[in-house]
Amino acid sequence: MSTVIKVEVDERMGVEKSIRKFKRMCESAGVVREYRNRKEYKKPSIKLKEKTEAAEKRRKKSLFKVRRGRKI
C-alpha cells in the first residue's frame, strides 16, 4: 500500500481542522486498518477461524433482526 496523504495548512483552515481532515483521510485510505492488521502476526488458520466466526455472528444478527420484525 503506497498512499500519500497530504494536507495543506492555510489561514482559512486552522491547525485543528487540518488535523481532523488528516485523520479522516487516513481512515478513508485504510491506513489505520492496515496498521492494526500488521501490529501482530496471525497464522492463516487463526485468520480463517476468525473470519468464519465473524460471518456466523453477522448471519445470526441479521436473522435475529428479521425474526424480530415479524408479527406473530
N, CA, C and O atoms as a CHARMM CRD file, in Angstrom:
* protein
*
  288
    1    1 MET  N      0.85100  -1.17300   0.00000 PROA 1      0.00000
    2    1 MET  CA     0.00000   0.00000   0.00000 PROA 1      0.00000
    3    1 MET  C      0.89400   1.23100   0.00000 PROA 1      0.00000
    4    1 MET  O      1.64600   1.44800   0.95000 PROA 1      0.00000
    5    2 SER  N      0.82300   2.02700  -1.03600 PROA 2      0.00000
    6    2 SER  CA     1.61800   3.25000  -1.07100 PROA 2      0.00000
    7    2 SER  C      0.68500   4.41400  -1.36900 PROA 2      0.00000
    8    2 SER  O      0.46300   4.77800  -2.52300 PROA 2      0.00000
    9    3 THR  N      0.15500   4.97600  -0.32100 PROA 3      0.00000
   10    3 THR  CA    -0.74800   6.10000  -0.44000 PROA 3      0.00000
   11    3 THR  C     -0.10300   7.30300   0.21500 PROA 3      0.00000
   12    3 THR  O      0.35800   7.22900   1.35500 PROA 3      0.00000
   13    4 VAL  N     -0.07200   8.40100  -0.50200 PROA 4      0.00000
   14    4 VAL  CA     0.48800   9.62800   0.05900 PROA 4      0.00000
   15    4 VAL  C     -0.68000  10.49400   0.50100 PROA 4      0.00000
   16    4 VAL  O     -1.54300  10.85900  -0.29700 PROA 4      0.00000
   17    5 ILE  N     -0.68700  10.81100   1.77800 PROA 5      0.00000
   18    5 ILE  CA    -1.73700  11.66300   2.32700 PROA 5      0.00000
   19    5 ILE  C     -1.09900  12.98300   2.68400 PROA 5      0.00000
   20    5 ILE  O     -0.17400  13.04500   3.49400 PROA 5      0.00000
   21    6 LYS  N     -1.60300  14.03900   2.07300 PROA 6      0.00000
   22    6 LYS  CA    -1.00500  15.35200   2.25700 PROA 6      0.00000
   23    6 LYS  C     -2.10500  16.36300   2.54500 PROA 6      0.00000
   24    6 LYS  O     -3.09100  16.44100   1.81200 PROA 6      0.00000
   25    7 VAL  N     -1.93700  17.13700   3.61200 PROA 7      0.00000
   26    7 VAL  CA    -2.91100  18.15600   3.98500 PROA 7      0.00000
   27    7 VAL  C     -2.16700  19.47900   4.14000 PROA 7      0.00000
   28    7 VAL  O     -1.21500  19.58600   4.91300 PROA 7      0.00000
   29    8 GLU  N     -2.61100  20.46300   3.40500 PROA 8      0.00000
   30    8 GLU  CA    -2.01000  21.79600   3.49400 PROA 8      0.00000
   31    8 GLU  C     -2.70800  22.57500   4.61400 PROA 8      0.00000
   32    8 GLU  O     -3.93500  22.57000   4.71100 PROA 8      0.00000
   33    9 VAL  N     -1.92900  23.23200   5.44200 PROA 9      0.00000
   34    9 VAL  CA    -2.48100  24.07900   6.49400 PROA 9      0.00000
   35    9 VAL  C     -2.39400  25.51700   6.00700 PROA 9      0.00000
   36    9 VAL  O     -1.31100  26.01600   5.70300 PROA 9      0.00000
   37   10 ASP  N     -3.55500  26.18300   5.93400 PROA 10     0.00000
   38   10 ASP  CA    -3.56300  27.56900   5.48800 PROA 10     0.00000
   39   10 ASP  C     -4.28300  28.44500   6.51000 PROA 10     0.00000
   40   10 ASP  O     -4.69700  27.96800   7.56600 PROA 10     0.00000
   41   11 GLU  N     -4.42700  29.71900   6.18800 PROA 11     0.00000
   42   11 GLU  CA    -5.02700  30.68100   7.12300 PROA 11     0.00000
   43   11 GLU  C     -6.51100  30.41200   7.36800 PROA 11     0.00000
   44   11 GLU  O     -6.98400  30.53600   8.49800 PROA 11     0.00000
   45   12 ARG  N     -7.24100  30.04800   6.32600 PROA 12     0.00000
   46   12 ARG  CA    -8.68200  29.82500   6.48400 PROA 12     0.00000
   47   12 ARG  C     -8.96400  28.61900   7.36500 PROA 12     0.00000
   48   12 ARG  O     -9.80200  28.67200   8.26500 PROA 12     0.00000
   49   13 MET  N     -8.26000  27.53900   7.09500 PROA 13     0.00000
   50   13 MET  CA    -8.48700  26.30800   7.82500 PROA 13     0.00000
   51   13 MET  C     -7.36900  26.16900   8.84900 PROA 13     0.00000
   52   13 MET  O     -6.21100  25.97200   8.48000 PROA 13     0.00000
   53   14 GLY  N     -7.70000  26.26800  10.10900 PROA 14     0.00000
   54   14 GLY  CA    -6.70300  26.22800  11.16200 PROA 14     0.00000
   55   14 GLY  C     -6.07200  24.86400  11.33200 PROA 14     0.00000
   56   14 GLY  O     -6.36600  23.92600  10.59100 PROA 14     0.00000
   57   15 VAL  N     -5.20600  24.76900  12.31300 PROA 15     0.00000
   58   15 VAL  CA    -4.48200  23.53500  12.57100 PROA 15     0.00000
   59   15 VAL  C     -5.42800  22.42900  13.02600 PROA 15     0.00000
   60   15 VAL  O     -5.28900  21.28100  12.60400 PROA 15     0.00000
   61   16 GLU  N     -6.38200  22.76500  13.88000 PROA 16     0.00000
   62   16 GLU  CA    -7.31600  21.75700  14.40500 PROA 16     0.00000
   63   16 GLU  C     -8.12300  21.11600  13.28400 PROA 16     0.00000
   64   16 GLU  O     -8.26500  19.89400  13.23900 PROA 16     0.00000
   65   17 LYS  N     -8.64800  21.93000  12.38600 PROA 17     0.00000
   66   17 LYS  CA    -9.42900  21.39000  11.26800 PROA 17     0.00000
   67   17 LYS  C     -8.54500  20.57500  10.33400 PROA 17     0.00000
   68   17 LYS  O     -8.98400  19.57300   9.76900 PROA 17     0.00000
   69   18 SER  N     -7.30500  21.00600  10.17400 PROA 18     0.00000
   70   18 SER  CA    -6.37900  20.26300   9.30900 PROA 18     0.00000
   71   18 SER  C     -6.07700  18.89000   9.89500 PROA 18     0.00000
   72   18 SER  O     -5.99600  17.90300   9.16300 PROA 18     0.00000
   73   19 ILE  N     -5.91100  18.82400  11.21600 PROA 19     0.00000
   74   19 ILE  CA    -5.65900  17.53000  11.85900 PROA 19     0.00000
   75   19 ILE  C     -6.86100  16.62100  11.69400 PROA 19     0.00000
   76   19 ILE  O     -6.70200  15.43600  11.39900 PROA 19     0.00000
   77   20 ARG  N     -8.06600  17.15600  11.87800 PROA 20     0.00000
   78   20 ARG  CA    -9.28100  16.34600  11.69700 PROA 20     0.00000
   79   20 ARG  C     -9.38800  15.84200  10.26100 PROA 20     0.00000
   80   20 ARG  O     -9.75000  14.69000  10.02600 PROA 20     0.00000
   81   21 LYS  N     -9.07000  16.71100   9.30300 PROA 21     0.00000
   82   21 LYS  CA    -9.11900  16.32300   7.89700 PROA 21     0.00000
   83   21 LYS  C     -8.09600  15.21100   7.62300 PROA 21     0.00000
   84   21 LYS  O     -8.39100  14.26000   6.89900 PROA 21     0.00000
   85   22 PHE  N     -6.90300  15.33300   8.19800 PROA 22     0.00000
   86   22 PHE  CA    -5.86700  14.31600   8.03700 PROA 22     0.00000
   87   22 PHE  C     -6.33400  12.97900   8.59100 PROA 22     0.00000
   88   22 PHE  O     -6.13700  11.94300   7.95600 PROA 22     0.00000
   89   23 LYS  N     -6.94900  12.99100   9.76800 PROA 23     0.00000
   90   23 LYS  CA    -7.44800  11.74900  10.37000 PROA 23     0.00000
   91   23 LYS  C     -8.51700  11.10700   9.49700 PROA 23     0.00000
   92   23 LYS  O     -8.52000   9.89000   9.31200 PROA 23     0.00000
   93   24 ARG  N     -9.42600  11.91700   8.95700 PROA 24     0.00000
   94   24 ARG  CA   -10.47100  11.39000   8.06500 PROA 24     0.00000
   95   24 ARG  C     -9.85600  10.76900   6.81700 PROA 24     0.00000
   96   24 ARG  O    -10.28800   9.70400   6.37600 PROA 24     0.00000
   97   25 MET  N     -8.85700  11.42500   6.25200 PROA 25     0.00000
   98   25 MET  CA    -8.21500  10.91600   5.04300 PROA 25     0.00000
   99   25 MET  C     -7.48600   9.60200   5.33400 PROA 25     0.00000
  100   25 MET  O     -7.51000   8.68200   4.51600 PROA 25     0.00000
  101   26 CYS  N     -6.84000   9.51400   6.49900 PROA 26     0.00000
  102   26 CYS  CA    -6.16000   8.26900   6.88000 PROA 26     0.00000
  103   26 CYS  C     -7.17100   7.14200   7.04200 PROA 26     0.00000
  104   26 CYS  O     -6.92400   6.01600   6.61100 PROA 26     0.00000
  105   27 GLU  N     -8.29600   7.44000   7.65400 PROA 27     0.00000
  106   27 GLU  CA    -9.32900   6.42800   7.86400 PROA 27     0.00000
  107   27 GLU  C     -9.89600   5.95400   6.52200 PROA 27     0.00000
  108   27 GLU  O    -10.09200   4.75600   6.31800 PROA 27     0.00000
  109   28 SER  N    -10.15900   6.89300   5.61000 PROA 28     0.00000
  110   28 SER  CA   -10.73200   6.51300   4.32400 PROA 28     0.00000
  111   28 SER  C     -9.72800   5.75300   3.45700 PROA 28     0.00000
  112   28 SER  O    -10.12300   4.91700   2.64400 PROA 28     0.00000
  113   29 ALA  N     -8.44300   6.03300   3.61900 PROA 29     0.00000
  114   29 ALA  CA    -7.41900   5.33400   2.84700 PROA 29     0.00000
  115   29 ALA  C     -7.11900   3.95800   3.43100 PROA 29     0.00000
  116   29 ALA  O     -6.47600   3.13800   2.77500 PROA 29     0.00000
  117   30 GLY  N     -7.57000   3.69600   4.64400 PROA 30     0.00000
  118   30 GLY  CA    -7.36800   2.39500   5.25900 PROA 30     0.00000
  119   30 GLY  C     -6.03900   2.25600   5.98800 PROA 30     0.00000
  120   30 GLY  O     -5.58600   1.14100   6.24600 PROA 30     0.00000
  121   31 VAL  N     -5.41500   3.37200   6.31900 PROA 31     0.00000
  122   31 VAL  CA    -4.12100   3.34000   6.99600 PROA 31     0.00000
  123   31 VAL  C     -4.25600   2.73600   8.38900 PROA 31     0.00000
  124   31 VAL  O     -3.43600   1.91300   8.79500 PROA 31     0.00000
  125   32 VAL  N     -5.28200   3.14000   9.11000 PROA 32     0.00000
  126   32 VAL  CA    -5.47100   2.65400  10.47900 PROA 32     0.00000
  127   32 VAL  C     -5.77000   1.15800  10.47600 PROA 32     0.00000
  128   32 VAL  O     -5.22700   0.41400  11.29200 PROA 32     0.00000
  129   33 ARG  N     -6.61700   0.72200   9.57700 PROA 33     0.00000
  130   33 ARG  CA    -6.96300  -0.69800   9.48300 PROA 33     0.00000
  131   33 ARG  C     -5.72700  -1.52900   9.15100 PROA 33     0.00000
  132   33 ARG  O     -5.50700  -2.59000   9.73500 PROA 33     0.00000
  133   34 GLU  N     -4.92100  -1.03700   8.20700 PROA 34     0.00000
  134   34 GLU  CA    -3.70400  -1.73400   7.82500 PROA 34     0.00000
  135   34 GLU  C     -2.72100  -1.81300   8.99300 PROA 34     0.00000
  136   34 GLU  O     -2.07500  -2.84000   9.20000 PROA 34     0.00000
  137   35 TYR  N     -2.61300  -0.73600   9.74400 PROA 35     0.00000
  138   35 TYR  CA    -1.71900  -0.72400  10.91100 PROA 35     0.00000
  139   35 TYR  C     -2.15500  -1.76800  11.92600 PROA 35     0.00000
  140   35 TYR  O     -1.32500  -2.50900  12.45300 PROA 35     0.00000
  141   36 ARG  N     -3.43100  -1.83000  12.19800 PROA 36     0.00000
  142   36 ARG  CA    -3.93400  -2.79800  13.17400 PROA 36     0.00000
  143   36 ARG  C     -3.72600  -4.23000  12.69400 PROA 36     0.00000
  144   36 ARG  O     -3.43800  -5.11700  13.49700 PROA 36     0.00000
  145   37 ASN  N     -3.87000  -4.45900  11.40200 PROA 37     0.00000
  146   37 ASN  CA    -3.64900  -5.79600  10.85700 PROA 37     0.00000
  147   37 ASN  C     -2.18700  -6.21700  10.95500 PROA 37     0.00000
  148   37 ASN  O     -1.89600  -7.39000  11.19400 PROA 37     0.00000
  149   38 ARG  N     -1.27400  -5.28300  10.77500 PROA 38     0.00000
  150   38 ARG  CA     0.15000  -5.60400  10.78100 PROA 38     0.00000
  151   38 ARG  C      0.76500  -5.55000  12.17900 PROA 38     0.00000
  152   38 ARG  O      1.93900  -5.87900  12.35300 PROA 38     0.00000
  153   39 LYS  N     -0.00500  -5.14500  13.15600 PROA 39     0.00000
  154   39 LYS  CA     0.51000  -4.99600  14.51300 PROA 39     0.00000
  155   39 LYS  C      1.06600  -6.31000  15.04400 PROA 39     0.00000
  156   39 LYS  O      2.12000  -6.32600  15.68000 PROA 39     0.00000
  157   40 GLU  N      0.37800  -7.39300  14.79100 PROA 40     0.00000
  158   40 GLU  CA     0.84700  -8.70000  15.24100 PROA 40     0.00000
  159   40 GLU  C      0.56500  -9.72900  14.15700 PROA 40     0.00000
  160   40 GLU  O     -0.38000  -9.59400  13.38000 PROA 40     0.00000
  161   41 TYR  N      1.38800 -10.74100  14.12100 PROA 41     0.00000
  162   41 TYR  CA     1.23100 -11.79000  13.12000 PROA 41     0.00000
  163   41 TYR  C      0.18900 -12.79900  13.58800 PROA 41     0.00000
  164   41 TYR  O      0.17800 -13.22100  14.74500 PROA 41     0.00000
  165   42 LYS  N     -0.68000 -13.17100  12.66500 PROA 42     0.00000
  166   42 LYS  CA    -1.66700 -14.22000  12.93900 PROA 42     0.00000
  167   42 LYS  C     -1.48700 -15.31800  11.90700 PROA 42     0.00000
  168   42 LYS  O     -1.32800 -15.06000  10.71400 PROA 42     0.00000
  169   43 LYS  N     -1.51600 -16.53600  12.39000 PROA 43     0.00000
  170   43 LYS  CA    -1.40200 -17.67000  11.48000 PROA 43     0.00000
  171   43 LYS  C     -2.61600 -17.69000  10.55600 PROA 43     0.00000
  172   43 LYS  O     -3.69600 -17.24700  10.94900 PROA 43     0.00000
  173   44 PRO  N     -2.45500 -18.19700   9.33600 PROA 44     0.00000
  174   44 PRO  CA    -3.57100 -18.25900   8.39400 PROA 44     0.00000
  175   44 PRO  C     -4.77000 -19.04200   8.93900 PROA 44     0.00000
  176   44 PRO  O     -5.91600 -18.69600   8.65400 PROA 44     0.00000
  177   45 SER  N     -4.51100 -20.09100   9.71900 PROA 45     0.00000
  178   45 SER  CA    -5.61600 -20.87900  10.26400 PROA 45     0.00000
  179   45 SER  C     -6.42900 -20.06000  11.26000 PROA 45     0.00000
  180   45 SER  O     -7.65100 -20.19100  11.32000 PROA 45     0.00000
  181   46 ILE  N     -5.76000 -19.22200  12.03700 PROA 46     0.00000
  182   46 ILE  CA    -6.46300 -18.37000  13.00800 PROA 46     0.00000
  183   46 ILE  C     -7.25000 -17.29100  12.28000 PROA 46     0.00000
  184   46 ILE  O     -8.37200 -16.97200  12.67400 PROA 46     0.00000
  185   47 LYS  N     -6.67100 -16.72300  11.21700 PROA 47     0.00000
  186   47 LYS  CA    -7.39000 -15.71900  10.41700 PROA 47     0.00000
  187   47 LYS  C     -8.67600 -16.31100   9.84200 PROA 47     0.00000
  188   47 LYS  O     -9.72900 -15.67300   9.87500 PROA 47     0.00000
  189   48 LEU  N     -8.58400 -17.52900   9.31600 PROA 48     0.00000
  190   48 LEU  CA    -9.74900 -18.19300   8.73900 PROA 48     0.00000
  191   48 LEU  C    -10.80300 -18.44800   9.80700 PROA 48     0.00000
  192   48 LEU  O    -11.99300 -18.23700   9.57200 PROA 48     0.00000
  193   49 LYS  N    -10.37300 -18.89700  10.96800 PROA 49     0.00000
  194   49 LYS  CA   -11.30300 -19.16600  12.05300 PROA 49     0.00000
  195   49 LYS  C    -12.02900 -17.89000  12.47500 PROA 49     0.00000
  196   49 LYS  O    -13.24600 -17.90300  12.66200 PROA 49     0.00000
  197   50 GLU  N    -11.28100 -16.77400  12.62700 PROA 50     0.00000
  198   50 GLU  CA   -11.90400 -15.50100  12.99900 PROA 50     0.00000
  199   50 GLU  C    -12.86700 -15.02400  11.92100 PROA 50     0.00000
  200   50 GLU  O    -13.92300 -14.46800  12.22400 PROA 50     0.00000
  201   51 LYS  N    -12.49900 -15.24100  10.66900 PROA 51     0.00000
  202   51 LYS  CA   -13.35200 -14.81300   9.56100 PROA 51     0.00000
  203   51 LYS  C    -14.67800 -15.58100   9.56300 PROA 51     0.00000
  204   51 LYS  O    -15.74100 -14.98900   9.37700 PROA 51     0.00000
  205   52 THR  N    -14.61000 -16.90300   9.77500 PROA 52     0.00000
  206   52 THR  CA   -15.83800 -17.69900   9.79300 PROA 52     0.00000
  207   52 THR  C    -16.69500 -17.37200  11.01400 PROA 52     0.00000
  208   52 THR  O    -17.92300 -17.36300  10.92500 PROA 52     0.00000
  209   53 GLU  N    -16.05400 -17.10400  12.15700 PROA 53     0.00000
  210   53 GLU  CA   -16.81200 -16.71600  13.35200 PROA 53     0.00000
  211   53 GLU  C    -17.51100 -15.37800  13.15200 PROA 53     0.00000
  212   53 GLU  O    -18.65200 -15.20700  13.58300 PROA 53     0.00000
  213   54 ALA  N    -16.84200 -14.42800  12.50500 PROA 54     0.00000
  214   54 ALA  CA   -17.44900 -13.12900  12.23300 PROA 54     0.00000
  215   54 ALA  C    -18.63700 -13.27700  11.27300 PROA 54     0.00000
  216   54 ALA  O    -19.66200 -12.61400  11.43700 PROA 54     0.00000
  217   55 ALA  N    -18.49100 -14.15000  10.27400 PROA 55     0.00000
  218   55 ALA  CA   -19.58100 -14.37900   9.32800 PROA 55     0.00000
  219   55 ALA  C    -20.78300 -14.99800  10.03700 PROA 55     0.00000
  220   55 ALA  O    -21.92600 -14.62200   9.77500 PROA 55     0.00000
  221   56 GLU  N    -20.52200 -15.94500  10.93400 PROA 56     0.00000
  222   56 GLU  CA   -21.60300 -16.58200  11.69400 PROA 56     0.00000
  223   56 GLU  C    -22.31200 -15.56000  12.58400 PROA 56     0.00000
  224   56 GLU  O    -23.53600 -15.57400  12.71000 PROA 56     0.00000
  225   57 LYS  N    -21.53100 -14.68400  13.19200 PROA 57     0.00000
  226   57 LYS  CA   -22.10800 -13.64400  14.05600 PROA 57     0.00000
  227   57 LYS  C    -22.99700 -12.70200  13.23800 PROA 57     0.00000
  228   57 LYS  O    -24.09300 -12.34700  13.67200 PROA 57     0.00000
  229   58 ARG  N    -22.52200 -12.29800  12.05300 PROA 58     0.00000
  230   58 ARG  CA   -23.33000 -11.42300  11.19000 PROA 58     0.00000
  231   58 ARG  C    -24.60800 -12.12000  10.75500 PROA 58     0.00000
  232   58 ARG  O    -25.67400 -11.50600  10.71700 PROA 58     0.00000
  233   59 ARG  N    -24.49900 -13.41800  10.42100 PROA 59     0.00000
  234   59 ARG  CA   -25.66600 -14.17700   9.98300 PROA 59     0.00000
  235   59 ARG  C    -26.70100 -14.25800  11.09600 PROA 59     0.00000
  236   59 ARG  O    -27.88900 -14.04800  10.85200 PROA 59     0.00000
  237   60 LYS  N    -26.26600 -14.55800  12.30900 PROA 60     0.00000
  238   60 LYS  CA   -27.19100 -14.63700  13.44200 PROA 60     0.00000
  239   60 LYS  C    -27.83900 -13.29100  13.72900 PROA 60     0.00000
  240   60 LYS  O    -29.02600 -13.22100  14.04700 PROA 60     0.00000
  241   61 LYS  N    -27.06400 -12.23600  13.61700 PROA 61     0.00000
  242   61 LYS  CA   -27.58000 -10.89400  13.88100 PROA 61     0.00000
  243   61 LYS  C    -28.66200 -10.51600  12.87100 PROA 61     0.00000
  244   61 LYS  O    -29.71000  -9.98800  13.24300 PROA 61     0.00000
  245   62 SER  N    -28.40300 -10.78600  11.60100 PROA 62     0.00000
  246   62 SER  CA   -29.39600 -10.45000  10.58700 PROA 62     0.00000
  247   62 SER  C    -30.64100 -11.32200  10.72800 PROA 62     0.00000
  248   62 SER  O    -31.75600 -10.84800  10.51200 PROA 62     0.00000
  249   63 LEU  N    -30.45900 -12.58800  11.08900 PROA 63     0.00000
  250   63 LEU  CA   -31.58900 -13.48700  11.30800 PROA 63     0.00000
  251   63 LEU  C    -32.44300 -13.00000  12.48300 PROA 63     0.00000
  252   63 LEU  O    -33.67200 -13.04000  12.42900 PROA 63     0.00000
  253   64 PHE  N    -31.77900 -12.54400  13.53400 PROA 64     0.00000
  254   64 PHE  CA   -32.48500 -12.02400  14.69500 PROA 64     0.00000
  255   64 PHE  C    -33.30500 -10.79100  14.31700 PROA 64     0.00000
  256   64 PHE  O    -34.44600 -10.64400  14.75500 PROA 64     0.00000
  257   65 LYS  N    -32.72300  -9.90300  13.50200 PROA 65     0.00000
  258   65 LYS  CA   -33.43500  -8.69600  13.08200 PROA 65     0.00000
  259   65 LYS  C    -34.66400  -9.04500  12.24600 PROA 65     0.00000
  260   65 LYS  O    -35.71400  -8.41900  12.39000 PROA 65     0.00000
  261   66 VAL  N    -34.53100 -10.04300  11.37400 PROA 66     0.00000
  262   66 VAL  CA   -35.64600 -10.45300  10.53400 PROA 66     0.00000
  263   66 VAL  C    -36.76900 -11.03100  11.39200 PROA 66     0.00000
  264   66 VAL  O    -37.93900 -10.69400  11.20800 PROA 66     0.00000
  265   67 ARG  N    -36.40600 -11.89600  12.32100 PROA 67     0.00000
  266   67 ARG  CA   -37.42200 -12.52700  13.19500 PROA 67     0.00000
  267   67 ARG  C    -38.08000 -11.50400  14.10300 PROA 67     0.00000
  268   67 ARG  O    -39.27700 -11.59600  14.37500 PROA 67     0.00000
  269   68 ARG  N    -37.31600 -10.53500  14.57200 PROA 68     0.00000
  270   68 ARG  CA   -37.85800  -9.52500  15.46600 PROA 68     0.00000
  271   68 ARG  C    -38.88800  -8.64700  14.75300 PROA 68     0.00000
  272   68 ARG  O    -39.83400  -8.16000  15.37300 PROA 68     0.00000
  273   69 GLY  N    -38.69700  -8.45100  13.45300 PROA 69     0.00000
  274   69 GLY  CA   -39.58400  -7.59900  12.68800 PROA 69     0.00000
  275   69 GLY  C    -40.91600  -8.24600  12.33900 PROA 69     0.00000
  276   69 GLY  O    -41.85600  -7.54400  11.96700 PROA 69     0.00000
  277   70 ARG  N    -41.02000  -9.56700  12.44900 PROA 70     0.00000
  278   70 ARG  CA   -42.24400 -10.26800  12.07700 PROA 70     0.00000
  279   70 ARG  C    -43.31600 -10.15800  13.17200 PROA 70     0.00000
  280   70 ARG  O    -43.00900 -10.08100  14.36200 PROA 70     0.00000
  281   71 LYS  N    -44.55000 -10.15400  12.74300 PROA 71     0.00000
  282   71 LYS  CA   -45.67100 -10.20000  13.67700 PROA 71     0.00000
  283   71 LYS  C    -46.11600 -11.64700  13.81900 PROA 71     0.00000
  284   71 LYS  O    -46.18900 -12.37700  12.83100 PROA 71     0.00000
  285   72 ILE  N    -46.40600 -12.05300  15.01800 PROA 72     0.00000
  286   72 ILE  CA   -46.81600 -13.45300  15.26700 PROA 72     0.00000
  287   72 ILE  C    -48.30200 -13.61000  15.09600 PROA 72     0.00000
  288   72 ILE  O    -48.83000 -14.71000  15.26300 PROA 72     0.00000
